[in-house]
Amino acid sequence: MNNTSKTNWEKLDSLTEEDIDTSDIAPLTEEFFSQSRWWQPVELLNVLVPVDANTFAWFQSQGADCEKKMAAALKIYAEAHQVNL
């Protein structure tokens, strides 16, 4: 894999908190926090599920992230059938 980043990582690593200009960052107000929501990442499991060739071919034809789409379809199915997730 080629690293095409033009970032000067050594310079970035040498910055201190005082070197970082935060003047353009908006303050975090009560309004901001009242509109936010708590989100916790879900642990993903890798499982082996038999899928017929035609169904798998269809998911593959939907793009490179076919595994994510299959997982999303399974989650939608489970939610539609009121399975506690």
Rosetta blueprint (number, residue, H / E / L):
1 M L
2 N L
3 N L
4 T L
5 S L
6 K L
7 T L
8 N L
9 W H
10 E H
11 K H
12 L H
13 D H
14 S H
15 L L
16 T L
17 E H
18 E H
19 D H
20 I L
21 D L
22 T L
23 S L
24 D L
25 I L
26 A L
27 P L
28 L L
29 T L
30 E H
31 E H
32 F H
33 F H
34 S H
35 Q H
36 S L
37 R L
38 W L
39 W L
40 Q L
41 P L
42 V L
43 E L
44 L L
45 L L
46 N L
47 V L
48 L L
49 V L
50 P L
51 V L
52 D L
53 A H
54 N H
55 T H
56 F H
57 A H
58 W H
59 F H
60 Q H
61 S H
62 Q L
63 G L
64 A L
65 D L
66 C H
67 E H
68 K H
69 K H
70 M H
71 A H
72 A H
73 A H
74 L H
75 K H
76 I H
77 Y H
78 A H
79 E H
80 A H
81 H L
82 Q L
83 V L
84 N L
85 L L
